[in-house]
Amino acid sequence: MRFPRILRLALGALVLLGSIPGAFASAYNARPKLVVVIVIDQFRGDYLERYRDQFGDGGFRLFFERGAYFTECNYDYANTRTAPGHATLFTGSYTSGHGIVANEWWDPQKKERVTSVEDDTTKLIGAAKTGPGASPHNLMSDTLGDELKLATGGKARVFAVSLKDRAAVLPAGFSGDAAYWIDPKSGDWITSTYYRPDLPEWVRNFNGRRPSERRAEKFLNREWKDRDGTVLGSTAPRNGRDGAPAGFYEVVGSTPFANDYQVEFAKELVLYEKLGAGPATDLLVISLSANDILGHQVGPDSPQMRSMALELDRSLAEFFNFLGHQIGMANVWMALSADHGIAPLPEFAKTLRLPAANLDAKALREQINSLLSKKYAKKADYLLDLDYPLAWLNQDAFASHKEAEAEAEAGEAMKQAGLAGYFTKSQLARGETPATEIGRRYAHSYSPEGGWYVIGIPTPFNVGITKGTDHATPFSYDTHVPLAFYGLAFQPGIYRTQAEPVDLAVTLASLLGINAPAQATGRVLTEALQPPHRSAAPPSVQPATSSATAPAGGTE
């Protein structure tokens, strides 16, 4: 008579364990209901520590006080730009695996620059201007979202939002339900025919069917003040550099109001697309662009950047509170990272006697072309473009040379013009890099796209723009980014073990019980995972005089 009661208690314990999200997590049964990945464009790895004591409750603190926070996360490649960074985070591989070498590259067939997501077979939806749409067609690997779709037979829902097209399209992957970004002029949310033939009604309503209803309008004509009341900026309409009225991206994009605008849109997406309410785990990627737009102008050590981080902390806290009410935080996993860092503002670095400099990439390209013109006794544009330190070659100008020879000659001219060294596309394709950390980082930067090119090795603290600052180097200020996780599957703590952004997709895939993306090279961050639940011990027959008790459960 006692054994059935013990058996019932044992079964009850197993049912209880099975009801704990994370105990037996699986994308197939919607545990968790929603995974949210937050990517902050140009958010250096030291920012969380720098402003830690100034953050409020519920934002960034959620990750480093109640989540698993990796302080030593670095990209292991050299081309630290927005498009490669987002592709890396969601494919779990570097450029040598996913193929995205830059935000834009030279197309030798079109004889013009093309963007990493530009797709002539598609059209923009919701934009004022006409032109090619966007898609992930240049990716050479699938993504975390694609694997989630494959594993669940398409039941999982995958969305990505950003102010920038590349930061939405590449995370959404090939099978994403939609990627949304803004029209730079109006601020309206748009997409591409790659995803759907028209905007859903809720997006049209968000944009506003009449000027008086436009959600973007409320972010204009506002002052940006820090916590002390000092005015740091304004979103009053103004003219841009070309003398024409500046668009939403330029006026609002470099202020905290841009993050608020994105978060508002993300909330509506969760509500109207019913994320977290389906039979499989859903994925939402939010790439916040304002940090990058501002950071290029003022650098990482400015009062504006401090205020931007603190205001973003507030905005994230509000969003997490929304998720808690809408879905329940026990049903949500989150990850936080960035696509790259940023160099110190050279004029500030020089005050500390660092050998920093702003370089004129246009003048540098002319100097390199002049050196090559002298060598070949023929004046030509041998370098068609220089996205410092990445140079795109004019194959027609090198008509009598093979690719490897032409790239080597251009590389030597780049060294004469002041770069510390170079790697050619041909070298990288053959795997001819030294067995050093710097060699490995450049090997990971190879892509077969973009015609003939040379990746220069810059000098630390030198940036290829005449004003402001930049990224795109293998140095720690560009490669060091935060990596943190939150959710019942993770063991809270601060981890100082080495981690890389390629680990994000692989770790989440493992926990969800799905395959990692096809080209993934990251590792599962097992040190930050909750210990597995052990099966309940078999019940033992108790003496007749003792009270029956439930068997011991697993660890938590």
C-alpha positions in Angstrom: 0.0 0.0 0.0 2.9 2.3 0.6 4.7 1.7 -2.7 2.1 3.3 -5.0 2.2 6.5 -2.9 5.9 6.7 -3.2 5.6 6.1 -7.0 3.1 8.8 -7.2 5.4 11.2 -5.4 8.3 10.3 -7.6 6.2 10.9 -10.7 5.1 14.2 -9.3 8.7 15.2 -8.8 9.5 14.4 -12.4 6.5 16.4 -13.6 7.6 19.3 -11.5 11.1 19.2 -12.9 9.7 19.0 -16.4 7.7 22.1 -15.8 10.8 24.2 -15.0 11.9 26.1 -18.1 15.6 25.2 -18.7 15.4 21.9 -16.9 14.6 20.0 -20.1 14.8 23.0 -22.5 14.2 22.3 -26.2 13.2 24.4 -29.1 10.8 21.7 -30.2 8.5 22.2 -27.2 8.9 26.0 -26.8 11.2 25.9 -23.8 12.1 28.7 -23.7 9.2 30.4 -25.4 11.4 33.2 -26.8 15.1 33.9 -27.3 16.1 37.5 -27.5 19.6 38.5 -28.8 20.6 42.1 -28.3 23.5 43.4 -30.4 24.7 46.9 -29.7 26.5 48.3 -32.7 29.9 49.6 -31.6 29.7 48.7 -27.9 33.2 48.1 -26.5 33.8 45.4 -24.0 35.0 47.8 -21.3 31.8 49.9 -21.3 29.9 47.5 -18.9 32.7 47.8 -16.4 33.3 51.5 -17.0 29.7 52.5 -16.2 28.8 49.6 -14.0 28.2 51.7 -10.8 26.0 54.1 -12.7 23.6 51.6 -14.3 20.1 51.3 -12.8 18.3 48.1 -11.9 16.8 45.8 -14.5 18.9 46.8 -17.6 22.6 45.8 -18.0 22.7 44.7 -14.4 20.3 41.8 -15.3 23.3 40.3 -17.2 26.2 40.8 -14.9 24.3 40.3 -11.6 21.8 37.6 -12.5 23.3 36.3 -15.8 26.5 34.8 -17.1 28.8 37.6 -18.1 32.0 36.9 -20.1 34.5 39.8 -19.6 37.2 38.5 -22.0 35.3 38.1 -25.3 37.2 39.1 -28.5 36.7 38.7 -32.2 39.4 36.5 -33.7 39.6 38.3 -37.0 40.8 41.7 -38.4 37.8 43.1 -40.4 35.8 44.4 -37.5 33.0 46.0 -39.4 29.2 46.0 -38.8 28.2 43.4 -41.5 31.0 40.9 -40.7 30.3 41.2 -37.0 26.6 40.5 -37.3 27.2 37.6 -39.7 29.8 36.2 -37.2 27.4 36.3 -34.2 24.7 34.4 -36.0 26.6 31.9 -38.1 29.1 31.1 -35.3 31.9 31.5 -37.9 34.2 34.2 -39.1 34.4 35.7 -42.6 36.4 32.7 -43.8 33.2 30.7 -43.1 30.3 33.1 -43.8 32.0 35.2 -46.6 31.0 38.7 -45.5 34.2 40.6 -45.7 33.0 44.2 -45.3 29.9 46.4 -45.2 30.5 47.1 -48.9 32.9 45.8 -51.5 33.9 46.3 -55.2 31.9 44.3 -57.7 34.2 43.7 -60.7 31.3 42.7 -62.9 29.2 45.8 -62.1 32.3 48.0 -61.7 30.9 49.7 -58.7 30.6 49.3 -54.9 27.8 47.0 -53.7 26.6 46.5 -50.2 26.8 43.2 -48.3 23.0 42.7 -48.5 22.1 44.5 -51.7 20.1 42.2 -54.0 18.9 43.2 -57.5 16.4 40.4 -57.6 14.4 42.1 -54.8 12.8 45.5 -54.1 12.4 47.6 -51.1 9.0 47.6 -49.4 7.7 50.7 -47.7 10.6 53.0 -48.7 10.0 56.4 -50.4 12.8 55.7 -53.0 12.9 52.8 -55.5 15.9 50.6 -55.8 17.2 47.1 -55.1 16.0 45.4 -52.0 18.1 43.4 -49.6 18.6 39.7 -48.7 21.2 37.4 -47.1 22.2 36.0 -50.5 25.9 36.7 -50.0 26.1 34.6 -46.8 28.0 31.3 -47.3 26.6 29.8 -44.1 23.2 29.5 -42.6 22.4 31.1 -39.2 21.1 30.2 -35.8 17.6 31.3 -36.9 17.8 29.1 -40.0 18.7 26.1 -37.8 15.9 26.9 -35.5 13.5 26.9 -38.5 14.9 23.6 -39.9 14.7 21.9 -36.6 11.0 22.9 -36.0 9.7 22.4 -39.5 9.3 26.2 -39.8 7.2 26.5 -36.7 9.7 28.7 -34.9 9.3 32.4 -35.8 12.5 34.5 -36.5 12.6 38.3 -36.7 15.4 40.9 -36.7 15.2 44.7 -36.4 17.8 47.4 -36.7 18.2 51.0 -38.1 20.6 49.4 -40.7 19.6 46.9 -43.4 22.8 44.8 -42.9 22.3 44.6 -39.2 18.7 43.2 -39.7 19.1 41.0 -42.8 22.2 39.0 -41.8 21.0 38.0 -38.3 17.5 37.1 -39.8 19.3 34.6 -42.1 17.8 32.9 -45.1 14.5 31.7 -43.6 13.7 34.6 -41.3 10.0 35.6 -41.2 11.1 39.2 -41.7 13.9 41.7 -41.2 13.0 45.3 -40.6 15.1 48.4 -40.9 14.4 52.1 -41.4 14.2 54.4 -44.4 17.1 56.8 -43.6 15.2 59.9 -44.7 11.8 59.4 -43.2 12.5 56.9 -40.3 9.7 54.6 -41.5 10.2 50.9 -41.0 10.8 49.0 -44.3 11.7 45.6 -45.5 12.4 43.8 -48.8 10.3 41.6 -51.2 12.7 38.8 -50.2 10.6 38.4 -47.1 7.1 39.5 -48.1 5.2 41.4 -50.8 4.0 44.2 -48.6 4.3 45.6 -45.0 1.9 44.0 -42.5 -0.8 46.2 -41.2 0.7 46.7 -37.8 3.9 48.1 -39.4 1.9 50.4 -41.6 0.1 51.6 -38.5 3.3 52.1 -36.6 4.7 54.2 -39.5 1.5 56.2 -39.6 -0.9 56.4 -42.5 -1.0 60.2 -42.2 1.7 62.7 -41.2 0.0 63.4 -37.9 0.1 59.7 -37.0 3.8 59.1 -37.8 5.5 57.6 -34.7 8.9 58.9 -35.8 7.6 62.5 -35.5 7.5 62.4 -31.7 11.3 61.9 -31.6 12.0 65.2 -33.5 12.5 68.6 -31.8 13.7 67.1 -28.5 16.7 68.0 -26.4 19.0 65.3 -25.2 20.1 66.0 -21.7 22.4 64.0 -19.4 21.5 63.2 -15.8 22.8 66.5 -14.6 20.6 68.4 -17.1 23.4 69.4 -19.5 22.2 69.5 -23.1 24.2 67.1 -25.2 22.3 67.2 -28.4 19.1 68.0 -30.2 16.8 66.4 -32.7 15.7 69.7 -34.2 15.5 69.4 -38.0 18.6 70.7 -39.7 20.5 70.6 -43.0 22.9 67.8 -43.7 26.4 68.0 -45.0 25.1 68.3 -48.6 23.0 71.3 -47.7 19.7 69.4 -48.1 17.4 68.7 -45.1 18.9 65.9 -43.0 16.9 62.7 -42.6 15.7 60.9 -39.5 18.8 58.6 -39.5 21.2 61.6 -39.3 19.1 63.8 -36.9 17.8 61.2 -34.5 20.1 58.3 -35.1 23.0 59.6 -33.0 20.8 60.2 -29.9 19.3 57.9 -27.3 15.9 58.6 -28.8 16.9 56.2 -31.7 17.2 53.3 -29.3 13.8 54.2 -27.7 12.3 54.2 -31.2 13.7 50.8 -32.0 12.5 49.4 -28.6 9.0 50.7 -29.3 9.0 48.9 -32.6 10.3 45.7 -31.1 7.5 45.8 -28.5 4.9 46.1 -31.2 6.5 43.2 -33.1 6.3 40.9 -30.1 2.7 41.8 -29.6 1.4 41.7 -33.1 3.5 38.7 -34.3 2.6 36.9 -31.0 6.2 35.9 -30.3 6.6 33.4 -27.5 3.0 32.1 -28.0 3.7 29.3 -30.6 4.5 25.6 -30.4 8.3 26.1 -30.8 10.9 28.6 -29.5 10.9 31.9 -31.3 13.9 34.2 -32.0 14.0 38.0 -31.9 17.2 39.9 -32.8 17.4 43.6 -31.9 20.5 45.4 -33.3 20.7 48.9 -31.7 22.5 51.3 -34.1 22.7 54.6 -32.3 25.9 53.8 -30.4 27.7 53.4 -33.7 26.3 56.5 -35.4 27.3 58.6 -32.4 30.6 56.9 -31.6 32.2 57.7 -34.9 31.7 61.4 -34.2 32.7 61.7 -30.5 34.7 58.6 -29.6 34.3 56.2 -26.7 35.6 58.5 -24.0 33.2 61.4 -24.4 30.4 62.5 -22.1 27.9 61.9 -24.9 28.9 58.2 -25.1 28.5 57.9 -21.3 25.0 59.3 -21.4 24.2 57.1 -24.4 25.1 54.0 -22.4 23.1 55.1 -19.4 20.1 56.0 -21.4 20.3 52.6 -23.3 20.4 50.9 -19.9 17.1 52.6 -19.0 15.6 51.7 -22.4 16.6 48.0 -22.0 15.2 47.9 -18.5 11.8 49.0 -19.8 12.0 46.4 -22.6 12.8 43.6 -20.2 10.0 44.7 -17.9 7.7 44.5 -20.9 8.9 41.0 -21.7 8.3 40.0 -18.1 4.7 41.1 -18.2 4.0 39.8 -21.7 5.8 36.4 -21.7 7.3 36.0 -18.3 11.1 36.1 -17.8 11.2 32.5 -16.7 10.2 31.8 -20.4 12.8 34.0 -22.0 16.5 33.5 -22.7 18.6 36.5 -23.7 22.0 37.1 -25.0 24.0 40.4 -25.3 26.9 41.2 -27.5 28.3 43.8 -30.0 29.5 43.7 -33.6 32.8 45.5 -32.9 34.4 48.1 -30.7 36.0 51.5 -31.6 39.3 53.2 -31.5 39.9 56.1 -29.1 39.4 59.5 -30.7 42.9 60.3 -32.0 42.9 63.9 -30.8 42.1 62.6 -27.3 44.7 59.7 -27.5 47.4 62.2 -28.4 46.8 64.1 -25.2 48.0 61.0 -23.4 51.1 60.8 -25.7 49.8 57.8 -27.7 51.0 57.7 -31.3 47.5 58.2 -32.7 46.5 59.9 -36.0 43.6 60.7 -38.3 44.5 59.7 -41.8 43.0 60.9 -45.1 42.0 57.7 -46.9 41.4 59.6 -50.2 44.8 61.1 -50.1 46.4 57.8 -49.1 44.7 56.1 -52.1 46.1 58.8 -54.4 49.6 58.3 -52.9 49.4 54.6 -53.5 48.2 55.1 -57.1 51.0 57.5 -57.7 53.6 55.0 -56.4 52.2 52.3 -58.7 52.0 54.7 -61.6 55.7 55.4 -61.3 56.5 51.7 -61.0 54.6 50.8 -64.1 55.3 54.1 -66.0 51.6 54.3 -66.6 49.2 56.6 -64.7 46.0 54.8 -63.6 43.7 54.2 -60.7 45.3 51.0 -59.6 43.3 51.2 -56.3 39.6 51.8 -57.2 38.6 52.2 -53.5 40.2 52.2 -50.1 38.0 51.4 -47.1 40.9 51.8 -44.8 42.7 49.5 -44.4 41.0 47.4 -47.1 42.0 48.2 -50.7 40.1 47.1 -53.8 42.1 46.8 -57.0 41.3 47.8 -60.5 41.8 44.5 -62.4 41.8 46.4 -65.8 44.7 48.5 -64.7 46.7 45.4 -63.8 45.7 43.7 -67.1 49.1 42.3 -67.8 49.5 40.9 -64.3 48.1 37.8 -62.6 46.0 38.4 -59.5 48.7 37.3 -56.9 51.3 39.5 -58.5 49.1 42.6 -58.8 47.9 42.2 -55.1 51.5 41.9 -53.9 52.6 45.0 -55.8 49.7 47.0 -54.4 50.5 45.7 -50.9 54.1 46.9 -51.2 52.9 50.3 -52.3 50.6 50.4 -49.3 53.6 49.7 -47.0 55.5 52.5 -48.6 52.5 54.8 -47.9 52.7 54.0 -44.2 50.8 50.8 -43.4 52.6 48.3 -41.2 52.1 45.4 -43.5 49.5 43.6 -45.6 47.9 40.3 -46.6 46.7 39.7 -50.2 43.5 37.9 -51.1 45.7 35.3 -52.9 47.8 34.7 -49.8 44.7 34.3 -47.7 43.0 32.0 -50.2 46.1 29.7 -50.1 46.3 29.8 -46.3 49.7 31.6 -46.4 49.6 33.3 -43.1 52.1 33.0 -40.2 51.3 30.8 -37.3 50.8 33.8 -35.0 47.7 35.5 -33.4 47.8 38.3 -36.0 48.2 35.8 -38.8 45.2 33.8 -37.6 43.1 36.9 -37.4 43.8 37.8 -41.0 43.3 34.2 -42.1 39.8 34.4 -40.5 39.1 37.6 -42.5 39.3 36.0 -46.0 36.4 36.0 -48.4 36.2 34.9 -52.0 33.9 38.0 -52.7 35.0 41.4 -54.0 37.4 40.8 -56.9 41.0 41.5 -56.1 41.9 43.1 -52.8 44.6 43.6 -50.2 44.0 43.9 -46.4 46.5 46.3 -44.9 47.8 46.0 -41.4 47.4 49.4 -39.8 49.4 51.0 -37.0 47.6 51.0 -33.7 45.5 54.1 -32.9 45.6 55.2 -36.6 42.1 55.6 -38.2 41.3 56.1 -41.9 39.1 59.2 -41.6 40.1 62.8 -41.2 37.7 63.6 -38.3 36.2 61.4 -35.6 37.2 57.8 -35.1 36.7 54.4 -36.7 37.1 50.6 -36.3 38.2 47.8 -38.7 41.4 46.5 -37.1 42.6 43.4 -35.2 43.4 45.4 -32.1 41.7 45.0 -28.8 39.8 48.3 -28.8 38.0 47.0 -31.9 37.8 43.2 -31.1 36.8 43.4 -27.4 33.1 43.2 -27.0 30.7 42.1 -24.2 29.2 38.6 -24.2 26.5 37.8 -21.7 23.5 35.5 -21.3 20.4 35.5 -19.1 17.9 32.8 -18.4 17.2 29.7 -16.3 19.6 27.6 -18.4 22.6 29.7 -17.3 24.7 29.7 -14.2 24.9 33.3 -13.0 28.4 34.6 -12.5 31.3 36.6 -14.0 33.5 34.5 -16.2 37.0 35.6 -17.1 37.7 32.6 -19.3 38.4 33.3 -23.0 35.3 33.6 -25.2 34.6 34.6 -28.7 31.4 36.0 -30.5 31.3 32.7 -32.5 30.4 31.0 -29.2 27.0 32.7 -29.0 25.2 30.8 -31.7 26.8 27.5 -30.8 25.9 27.8 -27.1 22.3 28.7 -27.8 22.0 26.0 -30.4 23.3 23.3 -28.0 20.9 24.4 -25.2 17.9 24.5 -27.7 18.7 20.9 -28.8 19.3 22.0 -32.5 22.2 21.9 -34.8 24.7 24.7 -34.8 25.0 26.7 -38.1 26.7 24.7 -40.9 30.1 26.6 -40.8 30.1 27.2 -37.0 33.5 27.0 -35.3 32.6 28.3 -31.8 32.5 26.3 -28.6 29.7 25.7 -26.1 30.4 27.8 -23.1 29.8 24.9 -20.7 31.3 26.8 -17.7 28.3 29.1 -17.7 25.6 26.5 -17.9 23.5 25.2 -15.1 24.5 21.7 -14.0 22.3 19.0 -15.5 19.4 17.7 -13.5 20.0 14.1 -12.4 17.3 11.5 -12.7 15.4 10.9 -9.6 16.7 7.9 -7.5 14.5 4.8 -7.6 12.2 4.6 -4.7 13.1 2.4 -1.8 10.6 0.4 0.4 10.3 2.2 3.7 9.9 0.4 7.0 6.3 0.0 8.1 6.8 2.3 11.1 8.2 5.2 9.1 6.5 7.9 7.1 7.0 7.7 3.3 8.9 10.6 1.8 9.5 11.8 -1.7 12.7 10.6 -3.3 15.6 13.1 -3.6 15.4 15.2 -6.8 18.3 16.5 -8.9 20.4 19.5 -8.3 19.3 22.9 -9.5 
